[in-house]
C-alpha cells in the first residue's frame, strides 16, 4: 500500500500543471444544516496523510473541485483528522455526498466509484462478520474453535466473490487497485498471480497493475520450492550470521518486531517448538525489522527467545525483509537442510506438525 500511495504522491505534484486541461472532479456535499467548519480530502500513507484539497462547510453545504492525474482512493475527514467520514474512489467525475441513516452516501457519474462500491460492500460484509463472530466467541469461549472454522469459510467465500468481481471488472483500474492494496497482508504468489492474470492489458498498464507485476516477480523468488535468498546479518549477541552457512536439518526464518503483538504472542509457541526439536536438528533464525536496538534486545530477553536473532535495524527498510517480499508480520519461511523453501506462514500446531514431519523424513 505504501508504494501505491507514494506513486499517488508523485502524481499529485503534476496537478497544478494540468488544471487547465481536460475535465476535473467536482464534489458537492450536503450534511445537516447545523454543520459548519472545514473538511479535507486526504490520501493515506503509512506514516501519515497527504491533504489534496480543503473545503469550507457552511450550513452543511460544501464543495471540492480539482483534477486528479490518476484515480485513487481518498478519505473525507475533518481538519483534526480524528475520523474518516467517508472513503471513495476519486477520478475526474462528478460526485454528491449526502447523509444516510448510518453513514455518508457517495454517488458519482463516473465508473470508478460504482465499481469500488461493489468491492467495498464485500469488504464491509467480511468485517461485520468478523465482529459478530468475535462477539460470539467472547460470550461463549468454548465455541471459539467452531467460530474460527466458520470465519475461515466466510473468508474463502469472500475471496471467491472478490475474484469474480475482478473478472467482471477486469478492465477497470479499480480492480488493479484492489489487488495492489491487499499486497501487504493477504495474498500469496498463487492468489496474486490468479488475480493479476484476470486483469485486462489496460488494467495491467496502470501504475497499480505495474506494481502488482513487480511484486509478483519478487514473490516468485521466495515461492515454495525455491532456494531461500541468502543473507548475512548481525546477531543480537555479537557476530554475524549467514543463513546458508547455518547448518540444520530444518530452519525456520521468522520475521517479527518488538512492537508486533501477534509476533510476541507467537514467540510463546516458538519457545515450546524450539525446546522440543532443537536437539533433533531444528534451528530458528528470527529476523527483526526493528530500528531500535534496545527495544529489540529487550524483547528478546523478555520473551526468552533463546535462538539465533538477527537484525539490520533498518525497520521498514530492511533489505532482508525486502528480499523475502515480507508484507506483514509475523511471517515465517520453513526451509529444509538445502535451504529450499518447503512451506510459509505456518504457526502454532501447524508449524510444529510440519517440522515434525520434515525431521522424521531426515532419519
N, C-alpha and C positions, 0 to 999 in steps of 0.2 A: 504493500500500500504506500510505503514511503516513497518509492520511486515513481509511482503514479502521480503522487502529489508534487514531487519535485519537478516532473515534466510539466504539470499544470502551472507551477510557479514560474518556470522559464517562459512558458507560453504567454502568461499574463503580462509579461514585460513588453509584449508586442501590441497590446491592446490600444495604447494611445496612438500608435501609428496607423491603426486600422479602423478607428472610429468612424471615419468619413466614408468607408467603403462598405457596401452591401448592408443587409438588414441586421439590426442588433436585436437584443431582447428587451422586452417590456414586461414588468411585473406589477400588476395592480392588486392591492390588498385592501380588505375591509374587515376590521375587527370590531369589538364592542365600541360604542360611541364614546365611552369614557377613557379609552386608551390613548395616551399621548407619550411622546418621547422619541427615541431613535431605535432603529433596527439595523442589523448588519447582515450582509451576505458573506458567508465565511467558507473557506476551503480548509479542511483539517489536515494537519501534518502530525507526525509522531511527537515532535517537541513543541507543538503549539498550533497556531492557526494563521491563515492569511486572510485579511479583510479585502474583499474585492469590490464592495460597494456599501454605501450608507444611505439611509433614507429617514426623513422625519415622519413621525406619526402624529397626525392632527385629527382628533375626534375619531380615531380608529382607522383613518384612511392613510395609505402610504403608497409610494411608487418607486420602483427601481428601473433604471434604464442603463444600457451599456452594450458592449459587444464581446462575445466570447470567441477566442480563436479556435477552441475545440470544446466539445461537450464535456461536462464533468459534473460530479455530484457536489452540491452546495448545501449549506445549512443556514437557515434563518434563525438568528439569535439576537437577544437584547445586547446592548453595548457592554454589559457586565460579563457577557459570555458564560452565564451561570445556568443556562438551559438551552436545549435545542427545541425551537418552536415547531420547526418543520424541516424535512430534508426532501430535496427533489433534484432531478437531473436537468441541469441548466444548459440550454443551447440558445441559438438566436431565434427565438419564437416569442409568442405572447402567452402570459400566464395570469391567472387570477388566484388569489389566496383568500379564502373565506373561513369563517368559524363553523366547525361541525359540532356534533354532540360531545365528542371526546377528544378531538384533535383538529388541527387546521386541515382544510381540504385544498389541495393544489391541483389545478386543472390547466391544461395547455393545448394550444392548437398544433404543437409540434409532436413528432412521433416519439422522441426520446423519453419524455415523461410518461407517456402511455405504456411504453414497453417496460420502463422502470417500475411502474406501479404493479405490474404482474410479478416481477421478481420480489419487490418489496412486500407484497401481500404474502408471498410464500415464506419469506424470512420472518415476517411477523407471526405467522402461524407456528413456526418452529420455536420461536422464543416464548410464545404464550404456552405452548405445550410443555416446554421445559419448566416454566414457572409453576404450572399446575401440578406436574409430577413431583417437583421439589417440595411443594406444599404437602402433597400426599405422603411423601417419604418422611418429612419431619413429623407429621401427625401419626404415622404408623411405621416406625423404623423396621419392624420385621419384614415389611413388604418391599424393602429397598432393592433387593436383587431383581424381583419381578418387575418393578417400576423401571429399573435401569434397562432391562431387556426390552420393555415396551418402548422406551425412548429410542433405543437403537433401531427399532423397526420404523419409528417415525422419521428418524434421521435418514434412513435408507430410502423411504418413500419421498421425502423432500428432495433428496439428491437426484432421484429418478425424475421427479417433476421438474426440477431445475434444468436438467439436461434436455428434457423435452422442450422447455421454453427456449433454451439456447438454439436448438434445432429449428424451432418455429420462427425465431427472430435471428437467424444465422447471419443476416446481412446488416444487422444493427450494431453500431459501436457500443450500445448499452450491454449487449451480450459479452463483448470483449472486456468491457469494464468490469462486469460482474465476475468473470473468471479471474481477471487480474487482481481484483480486490480480495479474493479468497486465498491468494498465494501465501500470505504469511502463516496460515494455520492449517487449512482443512483439505488441501489437495495434494495427493502424491503424484508421482510422474504418470501413473496409469490413468487416473481420473483426469489429470491435466491434459494429457495427450488426447483423450477421448473428446474432451470439450473443445480443445483447440482445433481438432480435425473437423468438428461440426461447424466451425465458422466459415463464412464465405471469404473469398480473397479480399473483398472490400473491407470486411471487419478485421482481417489479419493485418491489413496495411495501416490500421490506426496505430497510434502510439501505444495503446493498451495491447493490441494484438502483437506488436513487435516485442513488448515486454514479456508477454506470455512465451513467445518463441525463444527468447533469450533465456528465460528461467527454465524452460523445458530442456534446453540443451545442457544447462548446468545440472539439473536434477537427474538427467540420464547418466551423468558421470558417477553418481552415487546411488544408482539403482541396484536392487537386489541382483547379485550375480557379478557385479563389477568389483574390481580391486579398489579398496578404500584409498583415497588420496593420502599420501604420506605427509606427515608434518613433524616439526620439531618445535618444542615449546618449553619454557622454564617450569620446573617443578616447584611446588609450594615449599618443599623442604630443601631446596637447593639443587643445582644441576640442571640438566636439560634432558628431556625425554624425546626419543624418536619413536613414532608409532610402529613403523615396520621393523625396527630393531628390538622392540619389546617382544620377548618370547612368551607365548602362552598358547594353549590348545584352543581357547575361546577368549575373545576380547569383547568387552562392552565399552564403546565410546559414548560417553554420556555428556550431552551439552546441558548446562544448567547455569544458575547465577544465585548469588547470596540473597538477592531481593525477590526471587521467584518462589512464592509459597508452595505451589504444586511440586516444584523441584525439591524443596527441602523435605516435604512430606514423603516423596518417593525415596529419599535417602534412607529412610527407615527400612524400606523393603530391600534396598541395595545392600545395607549392612548385613541383613539376615542371609541374603543370597551369597555375599562375598565370604562370610564365615563358613558357610556350608561347602562352597565349591572352589574356594581358593586352593585348598590342598589337592584338588583333583585337576587343576590346570586352568582355572579362570583368572583373568586379570581385568580389572575395571580401570579405565582411564577417563576421569572426569575433566571436561574442558569447560572452564568457567568463562562466561562472557561479561564478567565484571570489569570495571575500570578502576576500582578502588581496592588496592592490595590488602589493606587492613580488614575491610568488610569481607573479602574473600577468605582470608586466613581465619578470621573469627568464625565464619560459618562452617568451615571445615572442622575446627575444634569443637564447636557446639554440637554438630551433628555426629561427630565421631567417624568421619569418612576416611577410614584407615586404608586407603588405596592410593593409586597414583593420581595426583591432582595437578593439572597444568592450566596456565592461562597466559595469553599475550597481553592481558589487561588493556585491551582496546575497546572493551564494551561492544556496542552495536557495530563497530567497525572491525571486529575480529576477523582476521584473514582466514583463520581455521574454520570458523562458522560459515564464512562466505564460500570457501572451497567445498563444504559439505551441504551447501544450499539450505542452511538452517533458517527456517522462517518463524519458528516459535519454540519455546522451551517449556517443559523438558523434552528433549529429543534424543533418541538413542539409536545406535547402529551396532548390530551384533555381527562380529567378524569371526571367521574360522582361523586356523593356525597359519594360513597362507594370506591372511588379510583380505579375503574375499567377503563381501557383504552378503550375509545369509538372511538377515531379517532387519526390520527397522521399527522403531517406536513401539516396542513391547515393554510392558511394565508389570510389576506385581507378579501374580501367579503365571501369567502368560510368558513373562521373561524367564522365570525360573524353569518353567516347563521346557522352553526352547534350549536353555543352557544344559539342562539335564540330558535332553535328547542328543545334543551335539557331543557332549562328553562321553556318553555311552558308546557312540559310534567310533570314538577315538581309541577305545580299549582294544 
